[in-house]
Amino acid sequence: MITTGIGMHHYHFENCLESCTPAARKKIRQLVKNQVHDYLFEYRSYACEACDEIMDKPYMYIKYDDNKVYETAFRCQNCRSRRLSIVEEADLPGRACPNCKEGTLSEELFMMWD
């Protein structure tokens, strides 16, 4: 299952941090000790260019202090490659299945997930 978008739970900055990995949380907290000017949080779909794995990851873009910027960076959960490209939600149905390589992905359900 791939989760995309933003949920109501992620309205507050602290809730967004809790959805990130422990390493990302620690780094973000160290960077933004002073002031967060703006942030964006959403789950995004990524495809690995090395092994074709498709995954969702919690993406954060944070503008802090004197217009410094932090963006989360990821590795493939399957092969650990950093060569990930964003897959738009509308492009997921019809993509080749990363597991069997024979079937295609389909959208089963559209709902609020939190």
Secondary structure, DSSP 4 states (H G I P E B T S, - for coil): ----B--GGGGSHHHHHHHS-HHHHHHHHHHTSS-EEEEEEEEEEEEETTT--EEEEEEEEEEETTTEEEE-----TTT--S-EEEE-GGGSTTSBPTTTSSSB----------
